[in-house]
């Protein structure tokens, strides 16, 4: 089974969002923002097939684990649209996905391109009516200009999806202009990177169908 938002059992999504979301479109540029601090956060509860607080399990389940700088936010897509009947009439609710361009600085698991920005999609983002930030519990939306360890899943179309708690972990003191030796120095001194490199060595790989990203370097 491919890792998508459908792998989770959503417990409160439609019942919570029905009160705040207006009719959703398939893709919107208007709700892209780098500052979401003033938005109300809507939390999605989910049941996960792995322990999302155990790096050995999250790394083992992911297809790619890498350090990357967030270059820009491209757009927000509204997916999984459902029409719901309420006392105020029919509403269409959806789940936002945010599209980014990132530059991979260091591969931990897998071998993605590091010489050019690549697209990355994150489950979560700004709602269709721009009123709220929708995320899973204990999750966060990456910020432009910052670097993270990402745990990503290759989709059937070759794209990369990041989804759920602990799927992007902030790493300080590094940027996309860092030279390779500086990235390696940070990796040696970063508790976050060291933790995920160790987790990869001791990963608990799950048994599921897997795909290959279009951005993997072919040997």
N, C-alpha and C positions, 0 to 999 in steps of 0.2 A: 504494500500500500504506500503510495506516495505521501510525503509529509505535506499536508495542506491544512487549512483551518478546519476542514471536515474531520480531522483526526481527533478533535476535541468534542466533548459533549457540552454544548453551550447550555448553561443552566438558567441564565437570566437575560440573555442578549435581547430577545425581541420584546420581553415584557418591560424592560427598562428603557430601551431606545424608542419604543412606540410613543413615549410621552414627549420626546424631544426632536425626533427626526422628521423632516419633511420629505417629499418625494425625491428619490435619489436618481442621479444620472450615472451613466457608466464610467465616465471619467471627467474630472473637473480640475481646472487649473486654479480657480479662485480660492479654494480652501487650502492652498499651500502656504505655509508660514514657518519661519524659523523661530518665532517667539510664541509659544503656546501657554505662557505662564498665567494669563488671565482667563483661560478657558476652563470651564467645568470639566472634570475628568469623570467619564463613565467607565466603570470597571466591568469587564467581562469575566465571569467565573467559568472555569473549565476543569474538566477531568483529564489528566494526562496519562499517557501510557508509560512514561518514564518518570523518575524522580528528578524534577527540574532543578533541584538544589544540589544535585550530585554531578559534578563536572565529568566524572568517568562515564556516567550514563548519557549525559547530554552530548558529549563529544562523540561517544560511540554511536549514538543515533544519527548525528549530523553527517552530511556528506563532505562538508568543507568547514574548516575552522581557520580563521585568518585574522591578522591585524590589518585594519584599513582605516584610512582617513575619509570622512564624509565630505565630498566636494560640493554637492548641491542637492536640493530637493527638486524633483522634476514635476511631479503631479500626484494627485490623490485619486484613486479609483474606488468606486463603490461596488462591492460584490455581494453575492448571496442575497439578492433582493427578495423580500417576501412581502406580500400584500396582506395586511391585517385589518380586521374590522374592529372599530372602537365605537364608543358611545358618541364620538364626534364625527364619525364617518370612516371611510377607507383611508388607510395610510400605507405607504411603502417604506419599509425599513431596510437597512443594508449594513454591511460591515466595511469600514474604510481600510484600504491598503495604500501605503505611501511608497512612491517610487523615488529612489535616490541614485545618484552616481557616486561611486566610491573608488578610491585608489588603494589597491592592496599593497601593503608595505612588507608583510611577512606572512608566508604560508606556514601554518602549524599542521593542518591535516588537508591533504589535497595539494594541487599545484595550479592555482589560478594565475592569470596574467598579472604582472606587476608594473608593466611599462605604460599602461594607459587606463583611464577611468573605465569602469564597467558598471552596468546597471544592477541594482539590487532592490528587491521589494520587501517591505516590512508589513506584517499584518498589524493593523492599527493605524490611527491617524485622526484627522479632523473629520467630524461628521458632515453629512451632505449639506446641512443648513448652516455650517460654520459656527455652531453654538457650543460644541464640546469636543474634547479629546477622548477618543475611544481606545482603550488599551486593556490587555489582560492584566489581572492582578499581579503586582510586583514587576510589571514590565515598564519599559520606558521607550520613548521615541528618540532615535539618534539625532544629534544636533550638528548642523553644518560647521565645519572647521575643527571638529573634535575627532579623536581616534578611538576605536573600539575593537575588542575581539568579537568577531561575529561568528555565530554558528548557523550555517546556511544549509538549505536543502535544494538539491537540483530537481527541477520540475521536468515533466515530460517534454516540454518545448525548449529545454536547455537554459531556462532562466533560473535565477537564484531567489529563494524565499527564506526570509528570517521571520520566525514566529514564536511568540510565547515568552514567559519569564526567563531571564538569564540567557537570552539569545543575542544580546549585544551588551558587552561589559566595557565600561569606560576605562581608557588607559590614558594617563596624563603624560605630559612632558615629551610629546612627539607630534610631528606634523608631516604632511605629505611631501614636504620638500627635504626631509631628512635623508641624508645619504645612507647607503646600505650599511656602512659600518656603524653609523649612529643608531640606526634601527636595531642592529644586533646588540649594541651597548645597552639601549633601553630594554631590550628583551632580557638581557642578563640581569638587569637591576629591577625589573618590574615584577612585583609579586603576582599580578594578574596573568601576565604572559607565562611566567614560570609555572603557575598553577595549571594552566591549560596545556602547556607542553608536557607536564608530568601526567595530566589526565589522559592525553593522547597515548602516551606510552603504556598506560594501564587502562585503556578504554574498554568499556563493556559494550561491544558492538551488538546492535539489535539485528534481528533477522527480518528484513523487509525488502521489497523491490526498490532498486536504486537506479537513478539516472545520472548522466554526466553533463556537467555544465558546458555551454557553448564557449565559456571563457576559460576552460581548462587548457593548459599548455599541452599540446600533443607531442609526445616524444617520437 
